């Protein structure tokens, strides 16, 4: 997969709305943003930047444009998280160590994590048989 570019906070906020609503016009996006609402021109400009970055495309309906995401939220989340882990922890093992030691997780949370990991280990061992 091609490397996905990182979004600014404002761009990510717009993408969160488009991922939630699927498609919409600038006014639809504004309606889903928290108060105080940004100006129409601000949102329109950010959406055009997202188009240039390859995150969004549009269908023209006369002079209006209906925007929709080109990159799935899951794909962006996966790429962003991988970048985050590499930049701040260097490995998933270091991240796991940080979470288990520094975040004061409860016994229940640690057991839930262990169960998830064990389930993945079981799936991968079945795949390798």
C-alpha positions as YAML, in Angstrom:
chain: A
units: angstrom
residues:
- id: 1
  name: UNK
  ca: [0.00, 0.00, 0.00]
- id: 2
  name: UNK
  ca: [1.17, 3.50, -0.80]
- id: 3
  name: UNK
  ca: [2.27, 5.56, 2.20]
- id: 4
  name: UNK
  ca: [-0.59, 7.63, 3.60]
- id: 5
  name: UNK
  ca: [0.25, 11.21, 4.45]
- id: 6
  name: UNK
  ca: [-0.38, 12.48, 7.96]
- id: 7
  name: UNK
  ca: [-3.28, 14.87, 8.49]
- id: 8
  name: UNK
  ca: [-3.26, 18.14, 10.40]
- id: 9
  name: UNK
  ca: [-5.67, 18.39, 13.33]
- id: 10
  name: UNK
  ca: [-8.16, 20.42, 11.23]
- id: 11
  name: UNK
  ca: [-7.94, 17.99, 8.30]
- id: 12
  name: UNK
  ca: [-8.45, 15.03, 10.60]
- id: 13
  name: UNK
  ca: [-11.51, 16.68, 12.13]
- id: 14
  name: UNK
  ca: [-13.06, 17.06, 8.66]
- id: 15
  name: UNK
  ca: [-12.14, 13.48, 7.73]
- id: 16
  name: UNK
  ca: [-13.74, 12.19, 10.95]
- id: 17
  name: UNK
  ca: [-17.00, 13.80, 9.82]
- id: 18
  name: UNK
  ca: [-16.76, 12.43, 6.27]
- id: 19
  name: UNK
  ca: [-15.98, 8.95, 7.59]
- id: 20
  name: UNK
  ca: [-19.02, 9.21, 9.86]
- id: 21
  name: UNK
  ca: [-21.51, 10.54, 7.27]
- id: 22
  name: UNK
  ca: [-20.04, 8.77, 4.22]
- id: 23
  name: UNK
  ca: [-20.56, 11.69, 1.85]
- id: 24
  name: UNK
  ca: [-21.83, 15.23, 2.00]
- id: 25
  name: UNK
  ca: [-21.64, 18.84, 1.00]
- id: 26
  name: UNK
  ca: [-19.63, 21.48, 2.85]
- id: 27
  name: UNK
  ca: [-22.73, 22.49, 4.85]
- id: 28
  name: UNK
  ca: [-23.28, 18.85, 5.88]
- id: 29
  name: UNK
  ca: [-19.74, 18.69, 7.20]
- id: 30
  name: UNK
  ca: [-20.14, 21.99, 9.07]
- id: 31
  name: UNK
  ca: [-23.37, 20.73, 10.65]
- id: 32
  name: UNK
  ca: [-21.47, 17.79, 12.20]
- id: 33
  name: UNK
  ca: [-18.62, 19.91, 13.60]
- id: 34
  name: UNK
  ca: [-18.66, 21.09, 17.22]
- id: 35
  name: UNK
  ca: [-19.44, 24.68, 18.20]
- id: 36
  name: UNK
  ca: [-18.14, 27.21, 17.51]
- id: 37
  name: UNK
  ca: [-18.62, 26.22, 13.87]
- id: 38
  name: UNK
  ca: [-15.83, 27.21, 11.47]
- id: 39
  name: UNK
  ca: [-16.61, 29.46, 8.51]
- id: 40
  name: UNK
  ca: [-17.88, 27.88, 5.30]
- id: 41
  name: UNK
  ca: [-14.80, 29.08, 3.40]
- id: 42
  name: UNK
  ca: [-12.49, 27.52, 6.00]
- id: 43
  name: UNK
  ca: [-14.12, 24.10, 5.71]
- id: 44
  name: UNK
  ca: [-14.24, 24.36, 1.92]
- id: 45
  name: UNK
  ca: [-10.52, 25.18, 1.79]
- id: 46
  name: UNK
  ca: [-9.62, 22.26, 4.08]
- id: 47
  name: UNK
  ca: [-11.69, 19.88, 1.94]
- id: 48
  name: UNK
  ca: [-9.90, 21.08, -1.21]
- id: 49
  name: UNK
  ca: [-6.56, 20.43, 0.52]
- id: 50
  name: UNK
  ca: [-7.79, 16.94, 1.42]
- id: 51
  name: UNK
  ca: [-8.63, 16.43, -2.25]
- id: 52
  name: UNK
  ca: [-5.10, 17.48, -3.25]
- id: 53
  name: UNK
  ca: [-3.66, 15.03, -0.69]
- id: 54
  name: UNK
  ca: [-5.79, 12.21, -2.14]
- id: 55
  name: UNK
  ca: [-8.03, 11.72, 0.89]
- id: 56
  name: UNK
  ca: [-11.26, 13.05, -0.61]
- id: 57
  name: UNK
  ca: [-12.94, 13.28, -4.00]
- id: 58
  name: UNK
  ca: [-16.22, 14.82, -5.13]
- id: 59
  name: UNK
  ca: [-19.17, 14.46, -7.43]
- id: 60
  name: UNK
  ca: [-20.28, 17.67, -9.11]
- id: 61
  name: UNK
  ca: [-23.98, 18.46, -8.94]
- id: 62
  name: UNK
  ca: [-24.22, 21.68, -10.91]
- id: 63
  name: UNK
  ca: [-22.13, 24.19, -9.01]
- id: 64
  name: UNK
  ca: [-22.25, 22.15, -5.80]
- id: 65
  name: UNK
  ca: [-19.80, 19.43, -4.86]
- id: 66
  name: UNK
  ca: [-20.65, 16.36, -2.84]
- id: 67
  name: UNK
  ca: [-17.52, 15.09, -1.09]
- id: 68
  name: UNK
  ca: [-16.64, 11.55, -0.04]
- id: 69
  name: UNK
  ca: [-13.57, 9.86, 1.47]
- id: 70
  name: UNK
  ca: [-11.15, 7.95, -0.77]
- id: 71
  name: UNK
  ca: [-9.20, 6.50, 2.15]
- id: 72
  name: UNK
  ca: [-10.97, 4.34, 4.70]
- id: 73
  name: UNK
  ca: [-10.73, 5.31, 8.34]
- id: 74
  name: UNK
  ca: [-9.27, 1.90, 9.17]
- id: 75
  name: UNK
  ca: [-6.49, 2.32, 6.59]
- id: 76
  name: UNK
  ca: [-5.60, 5.77, 7.91]
- id: 77
  name: UNK
  ca: [-5.74, 4.57, 11.53]
- id: 78
  name: UNK
  ca: [-3.44, 1.63, 10.74]
- id: 79
  name: UNK
  ca: [-0.88, 3.83, 8.92]
- id: 80
  name: UNK
  ca: [-1.00, 6.59, 11.55]
- id: 81
  name: UNK
  ca: [-0.63, 4.13, 14.43]
- id: 82
  name: UNK
  ca: [2.31, 2.39, 12.77]
- id: 83
  name: UNK
  ca: [3.98, 5.77, 12.28]
- id: 84
  name: UNK
  ca: [3.21, 6.71, 15.91]
- id: 85
  name: UNK
  ca: [4.65, 3.47, 17.29]
- id: 86
  name: UNK
  ca: [7.80, 3.74, 15.17]
- id: 87
  name: UNK
  ca: [8.39, 7.40, 16.12]
- id: 88
  name: UNK
  ca: [7.66, 7.18, 19.84]
- id: 89
  name: UNK
  ca: [8.39, 3.59, 20.84]
- id: 90
  name: UNK
  ca: [10.43, 1.99, 18.07]
- id: 91
  name: UNK
  ca: [8.52, -1.29, 18.29]
- id: 92
  name: UNK
  ca: [5.19, -2.76, 19.35]
- id: 93
  name: UNK
  ca: [7.01, -4.61, 22.13]
- id: 94
  name: UNK
  ca: [8.21, -1.29, 23.59]
- id: 95
  name: UNK
  ca: [4.67, 0.07, 23.32]
- id: 96
  name: UNK
  ca: [3.28, -2.97, 25.16]
- id: 97
  name: UNK
  ca: [5.93, -2.57, 27.84]
- id: 98
  name: UNK
  ca: [5.05, 1.11, 28.22]
- id: 99
  name: UNK
  ca: [1.33, 0.40, 28.48]
- id: 100
  name: UNK
  ca: [1.70, -2.36, 31.03]
- id: 101
  name: UNK
  ca: [4.20, -0.51, 33.24]
- id: 102
  name: UNK
  ca: [3.39, 3.17, 32.88]
- id: 103
  name: UNK
  ca: [-0.36, 3.31, 32.48]
- id: 104
  name: UNK
  ca: [-1.32, 1.60, 35.73]
- id: 105
  name: UNK
  ca: [-3.73, -0.78, 34.01]
- id: 106
  name: UNK
  ca: [-6.12, -2.71, 36.21]
- id: 107
  name: UNK
  ca: [-5.87, -6.46, 36.59]
- id: 108
  name: UNK
  ca: [-9.03, -6.84, 34.49]
- id: 109
  name: UNK
  ca: [-7.58, -4.68, 31.69]
- id: 110
  name: UNK
  ca: [-4.34, -6.67, 31.70]
- id: 111
  name: UNK
  ca: [-6.30, -9.95, 31.58]
- id: 112
  name: UNK
  ca: [-8.38, -8.65, 28.66]
- id: 113
  name: UNK
  ca: [-5.20, -7.71, 26.78]
- id: 114
  name: UNK
  ca: [-3.71, -11.13, 27.52]
- id: 115
  name: UNK
  ca: [-6.85, -12.82, 26.18]
- id: 116
  name: UNK
  ca: [-6.71, -10.78, 22.98]
- id: 117
  name: UNK
  ca: [-3.03, -11.62, 22.49]
- id: 118
  name: UNK
  ca: [-3.62, -15.32, 23.19]
- id: 119
  name: UNK
  ca: [-6.47, -15.38, 20.66]
- id: 120
  name: UNK
  ca: [-4.19, -13.84, 18.01]
- id: 121
  name: UNK
  ca: [-1.41, -16.31, 18.86]
- id: 122
  name: UNK
  ca: [-3.91, -19.16, 18.44]
- id: 123
  name: UNK
  ca: [-5.09, -17.81, 15.06]
- id: 124
  name: UNK
  ca: [-1.53, -17.35, 13.76]
- id: 125
  name: UNK
  ca: [-0.44, -20.81, 14.93]
- id: 126
  name: UNK
  ca: [-3.44, -22.33, 13.09]
- id: 127
  name: UNK
  ca: [-2.47, -20.41, 9.92]
- id: 128
  name: UNK
  ca: [1.09, -21.76, 10.11]
- id: 129
  name: UNK
  ca: [0.08, -25.43, 10.50]
...
